[in-house]
Amino acid sequence: MDVLDKINTIPMDVVLIIKEYMVVDTLLITNKKYYEGNIMMERFNIFKNGPICKRFYNISLDTYINRIIKNDLNYIFQLLIKHKYKHWIRLKNYKYRGHKFSNYIYFLEQLCIISESNKCREIVVDYEKNNSIVRKKHKKIKRINNRWTN
């Protein structure tokens, strides 16, 4: 008998009792409800206080978003956009690697293009279309030149 067959034969009452004693980290990967309820809210609350720790290996929110986009994790990016879009659109003159973007959303779109993560870029476009948000798309990316000259 396979392990999965044994798990399916356990009565539901026993499963609910076992579930109470399971660690939240284990339950997070089981379904979307646990992930959305625990991880996303935990990350947003911790990011407000600075870099996150413990399970997230002391990374900042920018690093976390860069990894999501570079790996083209569209479900997680969709949750982030839903919660943070209004904040990101208000972040003016965002600077990254010698370039100056008019706001953070333009930076995310450019990062999606560079990383070739089309799913994440479509999420930004779809979110703006579904919420009837109109942005001027003609903004230029400015190059910051900080070299010393004699």
LINDA-V720656 format. One record per residue. RES is the residue in three letters. PSI is psi in whole degrees, 0 to 359 (* if undefined). Layout:
RES/PSI + RES/PSI
//
This chain:
MET/133 + ASP/158 + VAL/320 + LEU/325 + ASP/322 + LYS/320 + ILE/321 + ASN/340 + THR/350 + ILE/136 + PRO/151 + MET/326 + ASP/317 + VAL/322 + VAL/317 + LEU/323 + ILE/317 + ILE/321 + LYS/328 + GLU/329 + TYR/357 + MET/149 + VAL/145 + VAL/325 + ASP/325 + THR/322 + LEU/338 + LEU/325 + ILE/2 + THR/322 + ASN/171 + LYS/326 + LYS/313 + TYR/319 + TYR/309 + GLU/320 + GLY/324 + ASN/302 + ILE/308 + MET/315 + MET/322 + GLU/317 + ARG/316 + PHE/320 + ASN/321 + ILE/322 + PHE/334 + LYS/330 + ASN/2 + GLY/202 + PRO/151 + ILE/159 + CYS/195 + LYS/252 + ARG/343 + PHE/9 + TYR/40 + ASN/53 + ILE/154 + SER/171 + LEU/322 + ASP/316 + THR/319 + TYR/315 + ILE/319 + ASN/318 + ARG/322 + ILE/314 + ILE/317 + LYS/330 + ASN/359 + ASP/48 + LEU/87 + ASN/326 + TYR/313 + ILE/320 + PHE/325 + GLN/320 + LEU/319 + LEU/315 + ILE/318 + LYS/322 + HIS/331 + LYS/2 + TYR/313 + LYS/323 + HIS/317 + TRP/326 + ILE/336 + ARG/348 + LEU/100 + LYS/152 + ASN/56 + TYR/129 + LYS/134 + TYR/120 + ARG/51 + GLY/8 + HIS/150 + LYS/118 + PHE/147 + SER/329 + ASN/177 + TYR/330 + ILE/320 + TYR/321 + PHE/315 + LEU/319 + GLU/318 + GLN/321 + LEU/323 + CYS/320 + ILE/314 + ILE/318 + SER/355 + GLU/40 + SER/87 + ASN/328 + LYS/317 + CYS/322 + ARG/321 + GLU/328 + ILE/319 + VAL/314 + VAL/316 + ASP/321 + TYR/317 + GLU/323 + LYS/315 + ASN/328 + ASN/12 + SER/49 + ILE/127 + VAL/122 + ARG/149 + LYS/120 + LYS/2 + HIS/9 + LYS/139 + LYS/152 + ILE/122 + LYS/139 + ARG/128 + ILE/121 + ASN/107 + ASN/32 + ARG/143 + TRP/141 + THR/148 + ASN/*
//
